[in-house]
Amino acid sequence: MKLAGVIVIIGGWLIATVVALQVASLRGKLALNVIGIAVVLYGLVGLLNRAHLKTAIWKGGRPH
């Protein structure tokens, strides 16, 4: 799950940076950047945080 979170974060970063360089219109760049930021936040909050909370020290999980 942690690896999936990292992959999603990298994908969102690529959307926000590399793909936005290829778009000429300002609205297109704004839309792609917002989508990229949303993907990054989903990877951070949705995947990585959930995977971390499964093995949190205060829940009795094993530390990594």
C-alpha positions as CSV (number, residue, x, y, z in Angstrom):
1,M,0.0,0.0,0.0
2,K,2.9,2.4,0.7
3,L,4.4,1.7,-2.7
4,A,1.0,2.4,-4.4
5,G,0.9,5.7,-2.5
6,V,4.3,6.7,-3.6
7,I,3.5,5.8,-7.2
8,V,0.3,7.8,-7.1
9,I,2.2,10.8,-5.6
10,I,4.8,10.6,-8.4
11,G,2.0,10.3,-11.0
12,G,0.3,13.4,-9.6
13,W,3.6,15.3,-9.6
14,L,4.1,14.3,-13.3
15,I,0.6,15.5,-14.2
16,A,1.2,18.9,-12.5
17,T,4.6,19.5,-14.0
18,V,5.5,17.6,-17.2
19,V,2.1,17.5,-18.8
20,A,1.3,21.1,-17.9
21,L,4.4,22.2,-19.9
22,Q,2.8,20.7,-23.0
23,V,-0.5,22.7,-22.8
24,A,-0.6,26.1,-24.3
25,S,-3.8,27.5,-22.8
26,L,-3.8,29.0,-19.3
27,R,-7.1,27.3,-18.4
28,G,-5.7,23.9,-19.4
29,K,-2.6,24.4,-17.3
30,L,-4.7,25.4,-14.3
31,A,-7.0,22.4,-14.8
32,L,-4.1,20.0,-15.1
33,N,-2.3,21.5,-12.0
34,V,-5.4,21.2,-9.9
35,I,-5.9,17.6,-11.0
36,G,-2.2,16.9,-10.3
37,I,-2.5,18.4,-6.8
38,A,-5.6,16.4,-6.1
39,V,-3.9,13.2,-7.1
40,V,-0.9,14.0,-4.9
41,L,-3.2,14.8,-2.0
42,Y,-5.1,11.5,-2.5
43,G,-1.8,9.6,-2.5
44,L,-0.7,11.3,0.7
45,V,-3.8,11.4,2.7
46,G,-5.7,8.5,1.2
47,L,-3.0,5.9,0.7
48,L,0.1,6.6,2.6
49,N,-1.7,7.9,5.7
50,R,-4.0,4.9,5.8
51,A,-1.1,2.5,5.4
52,H,0.8,4.3,8.2
53,L,-2.2,4.2,10.5
54,K,-2.5,0.4,10.2
55,T,0.9,-0.1,11.8
56,A,1.0,3.0,14.1
57,I,2.9,2.6,17.4
58,W,0.0,3.9,19.5
59,K,-2.3,1.2,18.0
60,G,0.2,-1.6,18.9
61,G,1.5,-2.1,15.4
62,R,5.1,-3.0,14.8
63,P,7.4,-0.1,13.9
64,H,9.2,-0.1,10.6
